């Protein structure tokens, strides 16, 4: 028998927008990746990966991968390109950017987010390039800034308890989160706690896969989380389930919060939340009596008008009952703030490079900032004193705004401008790439160096390339490095290699670099119960109720709701949320055949009563619409893994699972055709789940999964 080819294992890190930030073992045989698995030694990964990333090699070797530079030959949006050489592409791109920057550098806009969370391939060399050019800054708020800024306002940083310690909790509130889909390693710890006798409560409008596995599901209306938190506080105060010593020592402004909470009886909150008052009373009783009690908060609940205020209120709950005294008590939304000071951000991103364009920072001059959530409108704005220059060029990397940004009809109109010069760094011809003048082939995580922080644990991470880049692909950092040379930028920082940047991304006084290089990960030195004695990273060391510039948190209703816009709610009576489909991660993995086949097609989950009132049955094709547009989906009224006839949706709420690429939608749209560009109360973030719609049966369409059948046939 022939001798099997030798295998090697390369240490890597999952780059995707997920709190788990898993350590990978990548197995390579004869220069090809044959397996991607979790590192069994990494304490939070412990050898397990989600379905998506376990199939990462399938994505890397996808037959539709872009492996050479492409230049547009058709109309924008058609996705028609011709091959072009790297030198020709980069020379032309640099020439056009140079000409625009000579007139007005702010007319150039970078657009990126978390397609990779890497410190090098994300905003490393790219940030150096944009700072040197003087381009408009991008406010990267599309996912988490409402909750993140709310945590900073309350705790002084994006900090919380350690994910491992949830295994020891006696009560866990899983609030606005579906960890079976979005944080499988936290779910493992929650299951350990459950087996040890802990109670799990899921607070979520949708009866998610997680909600089905919890002891209790509280299906509140979207955007009503702040009212629920205030009513819980009301009950804690009235029944004296407070830790007065902890409040006195470690909470600043409690009396103002007390006055606000006492106005929110369970009955008042129940009317806003669409749940029973008794449910609130019992939840507060259990939360006030359990030791230790923990909250796993996630970002779904902050994607509404009042999302920031809601997070501030929920973040104060563990302070009121002294849950922080024990390591298995408290709250976790993000651990990203623990890395502040451990990351060498100034060295990686070089904001000082703005000075040649705008002068010393002390003068207070900076380029304007464009919010990524309003890109649909901003691409169509003319020059004005308030807005600044018209956007003439956009360079997109690590994002797919045509699919993921709100109010996508407006986004499409913006990217369809013939006078807009668009460059996209990508792995595939996404909806956004179809609108590009140039598409540049980028490497995947298996093909480049990178370094990673995390927002679900406290391990600094390293990623080594397992294989050589496929085809003509180049890393993001290398593409911006080559552009910098063509722009004439001679600063030595543009010569730093990807490896140099990855190995230098962390402060050696905060991260054990020898351990990072040897294992691929190293734990930050954070206390087991970091706020047992206060010491929050605020100026006073206390948790803040009356935050500077924000005041005392309160319930803020949705932009689109019966409370705030009753006339609109009469026309569009259903609240729509668009949580991620189980096998996708935002718009990543949508084109992986096995994962898309598992999802089948775009669906709309409906309550049986809402469906019946509209003449909609299981499997019908439905039209979901409002004043911004419409989209088509298959109705799911019951089943699909649900344990009850009514399915996953509560009355008055529908779920358009996403984020599908528009080109895979039945009519070339997705759920973001219906969302709007208005921003949250705190953090300037997107309000995807603050959306009213109406639903009707699409006439003349047979029931049955046509898209799923076509996908299966294609395979």
C-alpha positions, 0 to 999 in steps of 0.5 A: 500500500502507498504511504499516506502523505504526511500531515501537519497542523497549523494553529489558527483563529476563527476571524468571524463576527462571533464572541467565541473567537475560536482557536483552530487546528488546521490540518494540511496535507500536500499543501491543501487543507483537509480539516478545520477543527477546534483546538482542544487545549484552548479553554473556551473552544475546547475542541468544538466549532460551529457548523459554519466554521467547521466547513471553512475549507469548503469556503476557501476552495469554493469553485466560485472564489475570486482568484484574479483581479477583475474589471467591470465591463457591464452595467453596475449591478450586473456582475459582468467582469473581465480579468485584469493584471494586478499591476494594471488594476492597482495602477489605475486604482491608485491614479484615480484615488490620487486624483480625487484626493488632490481635490478633496481627500474626504470624497474618498470613503472606506467601508468595512466591518467585521468580515474579518475581526483581525487586527491586521487584515481588518483595520491594520494596514488599511487604517494606515492607508486611509489616515495617510490619504486623509479619507473620510472616517467611517463610523462602524456602528452597524452591529453593536455600538448601541450596546457597547456605548451603553456599557461604557456609559454604565461600567466605564468599558465594554467589560463583564464576567468571564464566560467560563463562570456561567457554568457555576451560575444558579440562574441565567437570563439569556437576554436577546441572544440565541447562543445555539446559533451565535455562541455555542461555547457559552451555550455549553457552559449554560448547559453545564449549569443547567445539569447542575440545577440552574434555571435558564430563562430566555428573554426574546421575541422569537421562540428560538432554538435556545428558547426551546431548550430553556426552562422558560421563554419570555416572548416580549415585544421587540424594543420593550426590553427597557420596560421589562428591566425597569419593572424588574427594578420596581419589584426588587425595590418594593420587596427589598431584594436589594444589596444595599451595601453594594449599592452604597459602595459601588453604584453612583446615582441609585436614588435617581434610578429608584425614582424612575423604576418606581413609576414602572409597575409590572402592570404598566410594563406588561402592557408595553411588553405584551406579556403577563404582569405575573411573569415580571413579578416572578422573574424579579423574585427569582432574580432577586433571590438566586445566588449567583445570578448571571445575565448573558446579554446579546446585541439583538435587543439593542437594534431598536430606537431605545436599544442603548437605554435598554442595555444601560438598564439591564446592566444596572440589574446585577449592581442592584442585587450585588450579583458581581460579588461572586464570579458566577454572577454579573453580566456579559455582553462584551469582553472587548474592553478588557483588551483596551491597552493590550492592543497596540492600536495606535501602532497598528492604525497610525492615526498620526498619519492624518497630520500631513493632510490636516495638521497637528491633532491639537488643532482639532481638525479631522476628516468628517465621519460617515455613519455606515448605517446611513450609506444608502442616503449618504451615497446620494447626497450632493456636496453641502456645507453640512455634509461636506463633499459628495462621495466620489469613491468607495473602497469596500473590504470585509463587508457586503453593504448592498446586502447588510446595510438597512434600507437596501433599495437606497443602498443599491441606488447609491452603489449604482451611481455611474460616477461613483468609483468603487473597489471591492476586496472580496472572496466572492462576487457578492451583491456589493462586488457586482457593483464594483469597478474593480474586484480584488481577490483577497485571501481567507483566514487559512492563507494569511497572518493575523492577530485577534482580540475577542469580545466573548472571552479574554484570550489574545489570539494569533493566526498563522497561514496554513497554506499559500494564497490560492490563485492570485489572491493577496491579503488585505494588508498587502493590497493596501501596502501595494496601493500605498507605494503607488500613491507615493507614501514612503513612511516606513510603516507601509513596509511592515509585513503581515507577520510583523504586524500580527506578532506586534499587535499586542503590548508585551506588558499585557500579553505573554507573547512567548505563550501567544507564539507557542500556543496561538493564544494567551489569557489576559490577567483579569480577576476572577470576579472583577467587580466584587469590590466595585473598581469599575473602569469609571472615574469614580470606580462605581457603576454609573446611573446618571451618565455624563451627557446621557442622564438617567436611563429610561424606556424609549419606544421604537420609532415604529410601534403602536406607542410612537406611531399609531397611524403607521401601525394601523397600516403596517400592524406587524413588527418584523425582526430579522435575526440571523439564519442558523447556518449563516453569519450575517452575509458570510457563508450564504454562498456555501452550498451545503449551508445554503441547502440547510437553510433552503430559502428565505423564510418568514416565520409567522404566528398561526393567528396572524397567518390565518387572518391573512389567508396564509398557510404553511409553505405559501409564498408571501409578500412582506411590505411597507413604505420602503419596499417589499420582499418575498419569502416562504411562510413558516407558520408551524414546525421547522424544529418548533415543539408547538403548533404556533411555531416560533413567532408570537402574535404581532411579530414576524421573523424574516431570517437573514442575511440572504444575499439579494441575488439569492432572493426570489425577487432580488431583494432581502429583508433589508428592503424593509428596514430603515436608516434611523439610528439608536438613542445611544451609539448611533447604531442601526435599528434593524429590529425597529420595523413595521410591515404588513404581509399578504399571500403572493398570488399565483405561487404554489406552495413548496420550496422551489429555491431549496429544490433548485439548490439541491438540483444544482448540487 
